[in-house]
């Protein structure tokens, strides 16, 4: 039996600097600081605009964190990773989700203050690091949740605005970026666990394949789900609240053979315009302009190079055209300590030694050209 969702409660972030994110939301989108909670291990800020509520969680020190209405962050990078739902019965909903195979991170737990009590639990979703906090606040009379006090008083906080630069009223939808071939699995999970129902995002959408966007540099499949309002275990809200508290999920899945977002080193353009290198690329049967477009390097081998004996040399269609093609990614860490090299071998056994010489020569030529252009511009002035 699916969990009985009533409405979306809030979205939560885990970040290194809570005040910086809070200021950004206040200055740029007109959110107002609504509440706060400080403990020895965590600092939490609540921001609100209309019915859209964010909780900004910041760890005060390493180790287990005393977070209310969430679990310890699974990653150390800044991330939005919790979508909280109000439900009718936290204990029953958590039990049902556990029976359906959901991982329970925080069991049903009561929290109370002078305005009443709230029960909550936290479960892991099937989407990356996304979690769901389930909250029953039917016995609570306060504006937000127990455990949170008034916002911190600080003279340098942005001034609260009635409207703000952007009139935000509610969360319209949430988009998940998911790995390839995972859309169906994610939709099945939300259908069985929370009673969500598929809806079409475009009239041209295929019911089986979703709405597919394709182009030279993009391949994307969009599918969407919303509360199943007709289900007994689904949404329960008044008509006046429906538009502001509705929740939709859009699942964005990248299609195969498309740009995956890797950033590659771009060789100087003179690498491909140098006469000897262009002749080498053409002799290998490749197009210098096409290789230039994608930043691919090419290094060919002459007969007998890296070979001792005919049997040890892999053969190509033309033994005189053994070559290697290479691409280098930009460093994958903030410090330039590690990068990846992609290699396609066309019979060659080397490691692109000729490219080292060619790159150095092309860099020097490029720098000389830049210096010459500066001199010419100076004369013109």
Protein Blocks (a to p, Z undefined) as FASTA:
>chain_A
ZZddfbdfbdcdddfblmlmmmmmmmmnopacfbdcddfkbccddddehjbccdddddfb
gcjdddehiacdfbfbdcdfbdcdddfblmlmmmmmmmnopacfbdcdddddfkbccddd
ddddfehjbccddddfklbcbfkbghiacddddfkbccddfkombdcfbdfbdcddddeh
klmmmmmmmmmmnopacddfbfkbcfklopadddfkbccddddddddfkbmklccddfkl
mmmmgccdddddddehiaehiacddddfklmmpmklmmmmmmnopafklmmmnopacddd
dehiapacjklpccdfblklgccdddddddfbfbdcbccdddddehiabeolmmmmmmmm
mmmmmmmmmmmmmmmmmmmZZ
